[in-house]
Amino acid sequence: MWRDLIRKDRLRSILLLALYLALTLLAQNTLFARLRLWDVRVIVLPALMVAVGMFRGPIWGGVFGIFAGFFADMGYPETMMLFLFLLPLLGYVGGMLSEHLMNRGILPFLVLTLFALLITAFVQLFRLWVFHGTPLGPLLLTGLKQTAVSLPFAIPFYFISKAVNRRERAV
């Protein structure tokens, strides 16, 4: 019974995605955490979720998002489980839209990533706006700047995910 559940190709996909996540989290927590453009930091995790959901499907995107969210929240303790709930949703929705509504080209990827980054920015600023009484104007400006700064860094995730998916299908 266990032999049927653990297939060699599935195990290989899981290990490859784990390596992809580890390298992305390493870049997010070291390189991008120190890189400040327009007084905001780059965030690439939403782009990763959209890419995985787009090329692996909604189930893989959602499950991958749970693990990514768990480890991302460990790197950002102030988020209080924000990424644990947000990243699986982004991966799942990205996968559903690419399966049923959009093609898997770079333009739909960038549009989905733009919306994912805007949603992430809004969810990040919501707590500050509602619970801390921070004025909405500066928060929205910061969210828009974070989205604008992060979107160009999303482009490599499209090509990496596409190449990994093509290689997996060939094997």
One Martini backbone bead per residue (centre of mass of N, CA, C, O) as a GRO file, in nm:
protein
  171
    1MET     BB    1   0.058   0.062  -0.023
    2TRP     BB    2   0.304   0.261   0.013
    3ARG     BB    3   0.419   0.218  -0.273
    4ASP     BB    4   0.181   0.366  -0.419
    5LEU     BB    5   0.228   0.652  -0.284
    6ILE     BB    6   0.542   0.617  -0.345
    7ARG     BB    7   0.676   0.781  -0.602
    8LYS     BB    8   0.944   0.870  -0.781
    9ASP     BB    9   0.831   1.126  -0.929
   10ARG     BB   10   0.701   1.259  -0.677
   11LEU     BB   11   0.956   1.275  -0.503
   12ARG     BB   12   1.116   1.449  -0.701
   13SER     BB   13   0.924   1.692  -0.699
   14ILE     BB   14   0.942   1.753  -0.399
   15LEU     BB   15   1.251   1.800  -0.387
   16LEU     BB   16   1.259   2.027  -0.598
   17LEU     BB   17   1.062   2.220  -0.447
   18ALA     BB   18   1.229   2.239  -0.187
   19LEU     BB   19   1.473   2.370  -0.319
   20TYR     BB   20   1.327   2.614  -0.438
   21LEU     BB   21   1.229   2.722  -0.163
   22ALA     BB   22   1.501   2.749  -0.020
   23LEU     BB   23   1.628   2.950  -0.222
   24THR     BB   24   1.409   3.167  -0.199
   25LEU     BB   25   1.427   3.213   0.109
   26LEU     BB   26   1.720   3.292   0.110
   27ALA     BB   27   1.686   3.538  -0.073
   28GLN     BB   28   1.465   3.683   0.093
   29ASN     BB   29   1.632   3.684   0.383
   30THR     BB   30   1.897   3.823   0.256
   31LEU     BB   31   1.889   3.994  -0.004
   32PHE     BB   32   1.591   4.130   0.004
   33ALA     BB   33   1.611   4.238   0.304
   34ARG     BB   34   1.847   4.457   0.214
   35LEU     BB   35   1.684   4.555  -0.024
   36ARG     BB   36   1.628   4.905  -0.103
   37LEU     BB   37   1.347   5.048  -0.273
   38TRP     BB   38   1.182   5.322  -0.206
   39ASP     BB   39   1.165   5.220   0.102
   40VAL     BB   40   1.145   4.912   0.010
   41ARG     BB   41   1.082   4.573  -0.007
   42VAL     BB   42   1.132   4.281  -0.153
   43ILE     BB   43   0.883   4.043  -0.283
   44VAL     BB   44   0.868   3.684  -0.405
   45LEU     BB   45   0.653   3.475  -0.305
   46PRO     BB   46   0.406   3.531  -0.488
   47ALA     BB   47   0.550   3.450  -0.751
   48LEU     BB   48   0.605   3.158  -0.673
   49MET     BB   49   0.309   3.070  -0.639
   50VAL     BB   50   0.214   3.133  -0.925
   51ALA     BB   51   0.418   2.951  -1.073
   52VAL     BB   52   0.344   2.682  -0.943
   53GLY     BB   53   0.041   2.689  -1.006
   54MET     BB   54   0.069   2.721  -1.316
   55PHE     BB   55   0.263   2.449  -1.365
   56ARG     BB   56   0.123   2.235  -1.138
   57GLY     BB   57  -0.127   2.344  -1.008
   58PRO     BB   58  -0.351   2.386  -0.750
   59ILE     BB   59  -0.259   2.169  -0.553
   60TRP     BB   60   0.043   2.223  -0.555
   61GLY     BB   61   0.017   2.526  -0.488
   62GLY     BB   62  -0.124   2.492  -0.211
   63VAL     BB   63   0.075   2.300  -0.070
   64PHE     BB   64   0.326   2.471  -0.119
   65GLY     BB   65   0.209   2.721   0.036
   66ILE     BB   66   0.212   2.601   0.316
   67PHE     BB   67   0.517   2.563   0.340
   68ALA     BB   68   0.598   2.850   0.264
   69GLY     BB   69   0.437   2.990   0.492
   70PHE     BB   70   0.572   2.858   0.732
   71PHE     BB   71   0.869   2.955   0.664
   72ALA     BB   72   0.805   3.258   0.631
   73ASP     BB   73   0.700   3.305   0.925
   74MET     BB   74   0.975   3.241   1.052
   75GLY     BB   75   1.117   3.499   0.913
   76TYR     BB   76   0.830   3.660   1.001
   77PRO     BB   77   0.705   3.714   1.312
   78GLU     BB   78   0.509   3.975   1.258
   79THR     BB   79   0.278   3.826   1.075
   80MET     BB   80   0.101   3.610   1.207
   81MET     BB   81   0.026   3.387   0.973
   82LEU     BB   82  -0.007   3.517   0.691
   83PHE     BB   83   0.140   3.315   0.486
   84LEU     BB   84  -0.015   3.052   0.562
   85PHE     BB   85  -0.283   3.170   0.413
   86LEU     BB   86  -0.192   3.322   0.148
   87LEU     BB   87  -0.008   3.132  -0.030
   88PRO     BB   88  -0.211   2.902  -0.092
   89LEU     BB   89  -0.413   3.084  -0.234
   90LEU     BB   90  -0.227   3.182  -0.463
   91GLY     BB   91  -0.154   2.900  -0.578
   92TYR     BB   92  -0.442   2.803  -0.635
   93VAL     BB   93  -0.549   3.038  -0.810
   94GLY     BB   94  -0.325   3.027  -1.021
   95GLY     BB   95  -0.396   2.736  -1.111
   96MET     BB   96  -0.694   2.775  -1.188
   97LEU     BB   97  -0.659   3.004  -1.397
   98SER     BB   98  -0.455   2.840  -1.583
   99GLU     BB   99  -0.657   2.600  -1.642
  100HIS     BB  100  -0.946   2.780  -1.715
  101LEU     BB  101  -0.854   3.093  -1.836
  102MET     BB  102  -0.544   3.079  -1.884
  103ASN     BB  103  -0.244   3.093  -1.992
  104ARG     BB  104   0.127   3.018  -1.976
  105GLY     BB  105   0.228   3.300  -2.002
  106ILE     BB  106   0.391   3.589  -1.919
  107LEU     BB  107   0.154   3.787  -1.903
  108PRO     BB  108  -0.035   3.628  -1.710
  109PHE     BB  109   0.177   3.606  -1.490
  110LEU     BB  110   0.208   3.915  -1.437
  111VAL     BB  111  -0.085   3.965  -1.363
  112LEU     BB  112  -0.104   3.765  -1.127
  113THR     BB  113   0.134   3.888  -0.970
  114LEU     BB  114   0.019   4.166  -0.933
  115PHE     BB  115  -0.227   4.073  -0.765
  116ALA     BB  116  -0.063   3.925  -0.547
  117LEU     BB  117   0.094   4.178  -0.451
  118LEU     BB  118  -0.153   4.350  -0.378
  119ILE     BB  119  -0.273   4.156  -0.171
  120THR     BB  120  -0.027   4.143   0.012
  121ALA     BB  121  -0.015   4.444   0.078
  122PHE     BB  122  -0.298   4.467   0.201
  123VAL     BB  123  -0.262   4.256   0.426
  124GLN     BB  124  -0.023   4.400   0.561
  125LEU     BB  125  -0.181   4.686   0.609
  126PHE     BB  126  -0.441   4.618   0.765
  127ARG     BB  127  -0.337   4.601   1.057
  128LEU     BB  128  -0.233   4.895   1.072
  129TRP     BB  129  -0.503   5.032   1.007
  130VAL     BB  130  -0.701   4.897   1.219
  131PHE     BB  131  -0.516   4.850   1.497
  132HIS     BB  132  -0.315   5.130   1.473
  133GLY     BB  133  -0.419   5.388   1.296
  134THR     BB  134  -0.303   5.415   1.025
  135PRO     BB  135  -0.285   5.583   0.761
  136LEU     BB  136  -0.386   5.498   0.440
  137GLY     BB  137  -0.213   5.653   0.235
  138PRO     BB  138   0.081   5.558   0.310
  139LEU     BB  139   0.015   5.256   0.286
  140LEU     BB  140  -0.062   5.251  -0.015
  141LEU     BB  141   0.204   5.362  -0.119
  142THR     BB  142   0.379   5.132  -0.009
  143GLY     BB  143   0.230   4.900  -0.157
  144LEU     BB  144   0.285   5.010  -0.446
  145LYS     BB  145   0.593   5.013  -0.425
  146GLN     BB  146   0.631   4.713  -0.363
  147THR     BB  147   0.503   4.614  -0.625
  148ALA     BB  148   0.689   4.767  -0.828
  149VAL     BB  149   0.959   4.641  -0.719
  150SER     BB  150   0.877   4.323  -0.739
  151LEU     BB  151   0.790   4.254  -1.033
  152PRO     BB  152   1.072   4.222  -1.181
  153PHE     BB  153   1.157   3.974  -0.983
  154ALA     BB  154   0.942   3.763  -1.114
  155ILE     BB  155   1.047   3.668  -1.393
  156PRO     BB  156   1.238   3.425  -1.319
  157PHE     BB  157   1.007   3.235  -1.212
  158TYR     BB  158   0.891   3.163  -1.481
  159PHE     BB  159   1.142   3.029  -1.616
  160ILE     BB  160   1.208   2.825  -1.397
  161SER     BB  161   0.931   2.679  -1.383
  162LYS     BB  162   0.919   2.600  -1.680
  163ALA     BB  163   1.183   2.434  -1.690
  164VAL     BB  164   1.113   2.233  -1.465
  165ASN     BB  165   0.851   2.126  -1.589
  166ARG     BB  166   0.973   2.028  -1.859
  167ARG     BB  167   1.178   1.830  -1.732
  168GLU     BB  168   0.971   1.653  -1.582
  169ARG     BB  169   0.811   1.563  -1.838
  170ALA     BB  170   1.062   1.426  -1.984
  171VAL     BB  171   1.121   1.201  -1.748
   0.00000   0.00000   0.00000
